[in-house]
């Protein structure tokens, strides 16, 4: 049986803005407002809301030669706030963009943008390293490795729902070196190149983003996709075996999700 859960001590909010759907969580019916780009939530009737913010995904590092195996980007962090009272007013929902694409060059990745609502914020995913440590963020980026020497680098740290990126792996080009995988909402970057997994967040019926894979020293970057846009997903590291490396795809945008009892 579905329960409206109306309580005199908890005024029921009404609002407009974003994409509005009905979700059911633990037999309670909620109205959910989804923002996947920055806009406004207009409170028509004051009351209590819950919300979650997700930062944009980071991008992996890029190498156009066999010198380095860059790390994958980190997924966007997430932060939930419950039982927030909102008066009749207009509130900005700021959605962090994914880290920008990298079409050429040898470089670290780009971090994802922060998302914010009602005076609180969450960080985007960290950038993947080129020949450096991964960068910290909502989920940390993976470290890049120097293939000729096998010098490994640490992953960046994560926060909120984020996990740390993985240290790069290997002892040289012939030893099948990998850049570290970026952290995801589900777990940290995996052994070798695998990025951390995504995570279903059932309270808001959304899936939080995964980390990007690190690049491999033994395969051309064309074998590694450049990332999938999604809610805070990160993009992979990329490298070449003498040919042009892939463009590093942009990280997925974050989001702001607000719910209240119907």
Secondary structure, 3 states (H helix, E strand, C coil): CCECCCECCECECEEECCEEEEEEECCEEEEEEEECCCEEEEEEECEEEEEEEECCCCCCCECCCCCEECCCCCCCCEEEEEEEEECCCEEEEECCCCCCCECCCCECCCCCCCEEECCEEECCCCCCCCCCCCCCCCCCCCCCEECCCCECCCCCCCCCCCCCCCCCECCCHHHCCECCCCCCCCCCCCCCCCCCCCEEECCCCEEECCCCCCCECCCCHHHCCCCCCCCCCCCCCECCCCCCCCCECCCCCCEEEEEEEC
